[in-house]
Amino acid sequence: MLLPLLGIAYAGVVLYNVLVVSKLSLNLLYTWHPISANLFIVFATLGMGAAQGIRGKVALSRATKEPYVTRHAVFNWLAVFFLAGAGATIYLNKERNNRPHFTTYHGISGGLTGAFFVANVLGGGAMNTVPSLYKYIKFHRLNGYLIFAAVLAAHGTAVWRGYAGFKTDEYGKYALVGLLGLMLLVTLRSIKLSLLPGSKSKSS
């Protein structure tokens, strides 16, 4: 449960700074980009937490795993929904203001990470509905970890550059980037190598 709590804490601090400290109006299209992006990371952490909860006795049978797999899927689809919202709002805002797309580290990393995240969620859905594809589950897991790390990095570029009117001192930025790093460490600590490609274990 630690990872989802860290994700909620991170999103809460960022949105507090965006909406209360910086006072960005909800009437602005741009404001909905950080709102959507932070709801995305909340559901992404919930999805990761549900997947990593399939350990020990829970992993012994399909019946015990099923609730966790379902939660993992639901949280990830909700994450995709808010990811689409984040992408649409920033795209339309740039179009309205006649500004170029993908000209910053945040824009490039966010766009690429978002595309890979959606692809991995679609792949997970396919494996859950087409039994013959389940043999690729270990690659789905590995992709999930790599993409989640990229999601955290993309958020880090936004915080560091002060996008969305984010106002905080340097120590505040260090703290938030450190929180993203802690989220990554918590995730890596829970990785079970036998469930990733290259292991000889038949565990799934």
Disulfide bonds with the S-S distance in Angstrom:
none
